[in-house]
Amino acid sequence: MDERGEEAKRPDEEYSEERFEELARFLFSRTDLLLLNRPEDSDTDLAVQALNNAVRVLLGQVRAYREWGNEPALAGAWDTLTTIAQRWRHHPDFLTDWGWE
């Protein structure tokens, strides 16, 4: 149990491939809408594309970290992705077990 009285997750549960995919789907559903409705060649377009690319790169790194058994790197990638997702914490599809209340 953790300090809140909740059962702690094992590292392989906390950073499972399914949880990363779930979080990525949430993020891509936010950025895809913006990319589809964007004005061409605007600064916003560049920023949204950069955010989308960053999520894709992180997911690629996650696959490598998992293959190498690098739990600290998985935790770092998870923290980065949840920090990005936190901007939409009031969205009805946001899951609080991603680490933000």
C-alpha positions, 0 to 999 in steps of 0.5 A: 500500500502507498501513503494514500492507502491505495495498493501500489502498482508493480513497475510492469503494471505502472508502465505497461504497454497498454497504459502507454498506448491508452495515454498516447491515444488520448494525446493523439486525439487532442493533437489530431483534431488540431492538425486536421483543422489548422491553418497552413504554415502558422506558428500554431501549426508548427507547435502542434506538429512538434507536440505530435512528433514529441509524443511519437518519439517518446513512444518509440523510446518507450519500446526501446526502454522496455526491450532493454529493461530500463525501468527508470527511463520508462518512468521518465517517459511516463512522467513526460507524457503525463505532464503533456496530458495534464494540460487536458486534465479537465477533459472527460476522457482524462484518467486521473490514475495517469498521476494527476488529480 
